[in-house]
């Protein structure tokens, strides 16, 4: 087993020639795809991996400097694709990994045929003529809460992010994977994500993008999906789902899985 494979718990399953890569977001791991995966394995070769810093990865491998920018995560993704000699993949990225996939596609467009971006945001902070959903004060309070009592913060943040009460299975699942992260690593990754600004690079993304968004998402206002659509450099399409929450593939699989399968199987119809 190679270092990259072991470090990221890479798993390749399914039977098919077309490669699909599933990349999870902050506070989760590859288990977040458990509702989607069974629908893919008969037709596709599916690559699953864990982002460095996830609770399932070795914290000794986490390089705080490398992962102080999203490019660090993009280089990891490229290393995985190169290790297994994968190209022209359909990349399904959730939350931060949607942007990581977009960055990687600028560096190596030959490795990607399509990007399916779930709950993606190029910038979380509000700006002049841009609504990201957060003021700096909101983020400072979030980081402070993470530092002061990580477990309490997890318990409060999980239902807000997922959109549900503490008793729901999805909230319990997200609470579990979130709390599995080492607190200092979780804080560092959260700061990297929430302080990032990818808007200036969107025009360089030329791979077709399918933008999938919940109608109500604490982390990503629905207007952000339209902003992505207007500013990406290649063809793109937006679908706003009736689901609520930032992890709809976990919390509303009956709604979300059919939508994801449709966007995975069908390309954007380009008007002539």
C-alpha positions, 0 to 999 in steps of 0.5 A: 500500500502506497503512502498516499493510499494509506494516509487518505484511507483510499478505497476503490470499489465498483465495476465500470470503466468511468471513474467517480471520485467522492470527496467529503467536506469539513467534519465528515469522512468518506462514510458520508457517502453511504447512501449514494455509494450503493447506487454507483458500484454496479456502473462505475469505478468509485474512489473514496478517500478521507481528507487529511485532518478527518478523524479517520486519518493519522493526526501526525500526518497533518501539516498545519502549514500545508493545509493553511490553504485549500491548495494543500488539499488540492495537491492531495487530490491530485496525488491520489489521482496520479497514484492510481493513474486515474484521468477524466474522472467525474468528481463529486465534491461536498462543501470545501471539497467542491472548491478543492476539486475546482482548484485541482481541475485548474491545475490538471484539467485532463484529470477531470471530465465533470465536477458535481459541486454540492453545498459549495461556496467560493467565499463565506464572508460577506463583501461589497456586492457579495453575500456569503452569509457570514460577517467576520464577527460571526466567524470569530465567535465560531472559532472562539467557541471551538477553542473554548469547548470543542465538544460543546461546540460540536453538539451545538454546531451539528444540528445547525449545520445538518438542519434537524434536532439532536435526535436525528440519525444524520445529526448524530452521525455528523456529531460523531465524525466532527468530534472525531477530529482533533480539536486543534486540527478542526480549528485550523481547517475551519479557519482555512475554509471560512477565511478562504476566497476563491472568487478570483479563480472561478473564471479559470475553471473550464470543466463542466460544473453541476452545482447542487444546493439545498434551498436552506443551508446555514453555511451557504446561502442559496444565492451563492449557487447562482454566483458560482453559475455566473462566474465559472469559466466553463459550462455550468448548471444549478439545481436547488433542491427542496432539502434543508441543511449543509449535508443533504446527502446524509440528511435527505438521501431520498431527495438528494440521491436521485438528483446526484445520480441524474447529474452524474449520469447526464451531461449539461445539454449545451444549447447550439 
